[in-house]
Amino acid sequence: QVQLVESGGGLVQAGGSLRLSCAASGSIASILAMGWYRQAPGKQRELVATSSTNYAHSVKGRFTISRDNAKNTVYLQMNSLKPEDTAVYYCNAAIVRSSGYEYLYWGQGTQVTVSS
């Protein structure tokens, strides 16, 4: 089994910062890529950032993705937060399991709420 566990969400005022973490655990041989998505109420899930440092236009210059390969963890540092950043944030990871097969996993999501 493989699990992605996110943490770090919460309520913050506009202009504030939050740091999200997502740790992968289980029968992992290697992690090919990790990323962050978000889904606001009534909207489709959208890409925020990938571990190859591709960012959505709306977050460029404010969000930074980083990865700690030794800990199988990806982070999302979010600065200058805006009310429109309010959403459930999900991490995902393309993981090669010990079996040798590749799978895409999703975390359970963490709520980020930015008040104006």
Secondary structure as GFF3:
##gff-version 3
##sequence-region A 1 116
A	DSSP	beta_strand	2	7	.	.	.	ID=ss1
A	DSSP	beta_strand	10	13	.	.	.	ID=ss2
A	DSSP	beta_strand	18	26	.	.	.	ID=ss3
A	DSSP	beta_strand	28	39	.	.	.	ID=ss4
A	DSSP	beta_strand	46	50	.	.	.	ID=ss5
A	DSSP	beta_strand	63	68	.	.	.	ID=ss6
A	DSSP	three_ten_helix	69	71	.	.	.	ID=ss7
A	DSSP	beta_strand	73	78	.	.	.	ID=ss8
A	DSSP	three_ten_helix	83	85	.	.	.	ID=ss9
A	DSSP	beta_strand	87	97	.	.	.	ID=ss10
A	DSSP	beta_strand	102	106	.	.	.	ID=ss11
A	DSSP	beta_strand	110	115	.	.	.	ID=ss12
###
